[in-house]
Amino acid sequence: MRKVLIVVMVVMMTATGLYAQQEGQFTLGARVGGAFGFHDISNPEMSEGGFLPSFNAALYGNYALTNRLSVQLEINFLMNQGLRWSFFDSYEDADYGLVAAMAARMDATFSSLDIPLLFRFSVIQDQAASFGLMAGPHVSIPLGRVQMSTEMSMWDVVDGSESESESRNWDIDTFATFGLTAGFFAAAQVGPGRLIADARLSFDFNSIQAEEGVTFDFMRRRALNFTIGYELSF
């Protein structure tokens, strides 16, 4: 029994040693979560639009320059990011009141591959938990096209009501956008590695250009990203 306890203690001490990232160590990790945009809509006709949440999956590698400072390269897949635009219009007659109305909703979504290069600094770090800040530039490469989905409902006193939906695509005429990412992370030891939570703000310097007959600025991304994941140091 004593031998079993000694083995368990050795394993726990080894796991603790793996947690406290030291200078020269490598860390590999993965995270999943969501992003919530408040993008700059470049098309003034869509200025009253809302924003769609997107799904975020990330893989990253981290190298410790010191016991507290590390550099981190990531590959982030952001899916279903974009905006929702809706409006309602009605026509009223002085004698008959409301005689016609129209409501429409349009979703415009796309995916991208984001590659941030971040410096990560641990403000608080011990063998049980850590908390820190991160910041750095990123490049974002749009994938595929902007997918458009439109739903429209119309009603009037003569023809009654009808609904229709339409799907189409806009080509993206931008190879990449560039910007900055900054935020914070918190981690806690779970097993041989760390359970990590990550919150960050990402914003682009240039707009994404779309094409439908003519090329126009579609939107410039602003987004809050929240993810959780797991990482191991070697």
N, C-alpha and C positions, 0 to 999 in steps of 0.2 A: 504493500500500500504506500509506503514511504517513497518507493521508487516511482510509482505512478504520479504522486504529488510533485516530485522533483521534475519529472518530465513535463507535467502540465505547467509548472512555473517557468521552465526554460522556454517552452513554446510561447507563453504569454510575454515573457521578456523580449523574445525575438520579434514578436508582432509589434510590441511597443517601439522597439528600435526601428522597425520599418516605417512606423508612422512619423516619427520626428525626422522630417526631411533634412538631410545634411548637405553641406557643400559638395558638389560633384555628383549627386544622385540624380537619376532619371525617374520621372513619374509618367505613367500612362493612365488615362482615364476616359470615361464615357459619361455623357449626360443626356437627359431628355427633358422636355418641358414645353412651354408655350411662350409666344411673343405677342405683345399687344401694341399695335401701332397707333401713332398720332401723326401720320405722315403729312408732309406739305403737299397738298394737292395742286399740281401745276395748272390744271385746266380750270379756269374760273367758273365754267358752267357746272362744275361738280363741287363747288366750294362748300356745299351743305352736306357733303357725304359723311358717312361714318366709316369705321375701320373694322376689319375682320381679324380675329385672333388667328395665329398661325402655329403650326407644330414645328418644334426645333429638336433635332438630333445632332449630337456633337461627339467627335473623337478628338483627343488632344494628347500632346506630349509636352513634358515640362522638364527643364534642366535647371538645377539649383546652382546659381552663381555664388551664393553665400547661404548661410543657414536660414536666412529670412527672405532673400531676394532670388527670384527665379524668372526665367524667360519661357513663355508658353506659346506654342504654335498649335492652332486649332483648324479643324475642318468641320464646318457647321452646315447642315442642310436645313433650310427654312422652307416649309411647304404651306401653301394656301395663304400667303401673305397678300395683302391688298386692301381694297376698300369696298364699301357698300354705299350706293347712292340711291336715295328714295325721294319721291315727291308726290304731292297730292294737289290736284287742281279741280275746280268745280265751276259750274256756270249756273247762275241764278237769274230768274226772270222776276220782274217787279210784281207781276200778277200771279204767277204760278209757283214762285219759290224755287227750290232746287230742281233743275231739270236735267242736269248732266254732271258727271264726275268721272275722274280718271285717277288711278293710283298706279305707280310703277316702282319697281325695285330692280337695281342692277348691281351685280357683284362682279368685280374685276380682280382676279387672283393670278398669282404666278409663283414660281419657286426659284430659289437661288442657292448657290454654293458660296458661303462666306468663309473667308480665310483671315482670321485675326492673328496678329502677332502682339502678344501682351506681355507686359512686365507685371509680375505678381509679387506683392510684398506682404509678409505676415506681420501684422501689428501685434497680435497676441499668438503665442505658440508655446504649447507644452505637450506632454505626452497624452493628454486626454482630448484636447480640442485646439482649434486655431481659428483665427479670424483675420482677414486681410483685405487689401485693396488691389485693384488691377486696372491697367489702362494701356492702350496702344492703338496703332492703326489697323485698318482692315480693308480688304478688297472683296467685293461681292460680284459674282458672275451670274447673271440671270440664266435660267435654264428653261428652254422651250419658249412658249408664247404666253401672252396674257390671255387668260380664259374669261370670256364674257358670258354671263348668264343674266337674262332679262325676263322679268315677269310683269305683265301689265293687265290691269282689270279696268273695264270701262262700263259705265251705266248711263242710260238716259231714259226719259219717260216714254219715248217712241219705240226704240229698238230693244229695250230691256238691258240685260247685262251680258257681258262676254269677257272671257279671259284668254290670254295667249302668252306663250313663252318662247324664247329664242336663245340660241347659243351660237356664239361665233368667237373668233380669235383675233387678237392683234399681234402682229409681229413685233418683236423687241429689237430696236435698232441701237442698242447700247451693249458694247462688249463687257464692260465692267463699270461699277461705281466704286468710289473710294470714300473713306470716312474714318471716324474714330469710335472706339468702344471703350467704355469705362464702367466700373462697378465694384462690387465687393463679393467676397465668398466667405463661407463658414464651413468648417469641417470637424468631424468627430470620428474617433477611432471606432471601427466596427470590424472585428476580425483582423486579418493581416493588413488591411488597408484603411481607407477613409471614406466615409459617407460625406458627400459634399453638396452644398446648396449654393447656387450662384444666381446673383441678380445683377443685371447690367443695362446700361443705356447705350444704344447704337444709333449713330446718325451719319448720313451720307452727305458729302459735299456737293455732288452733282446729281442731277435728276435722271431717272430712267426714261428713255425715249421710246415711244411706241409708234407703230405705223399702221394706218388704215387709209390708204390712198395718199395721204401726206404724213410726214413725220412730225410728231409733236411731243412735248414734255409731258409725261404721264404723271409721275409723282416723285418726290424726293423723300426717302425713307427716314422715319424717326420711330424708334421702337424700344419698348421695355421688354427684356427677356428674363424669364424665370425658369431655371432648370435645376434638377437634382441628378446625382450620379454617384459613381464610385471610382476611386483611383488607388493605384498601387505604386509604391516607390521601390526602386531597385538599387 
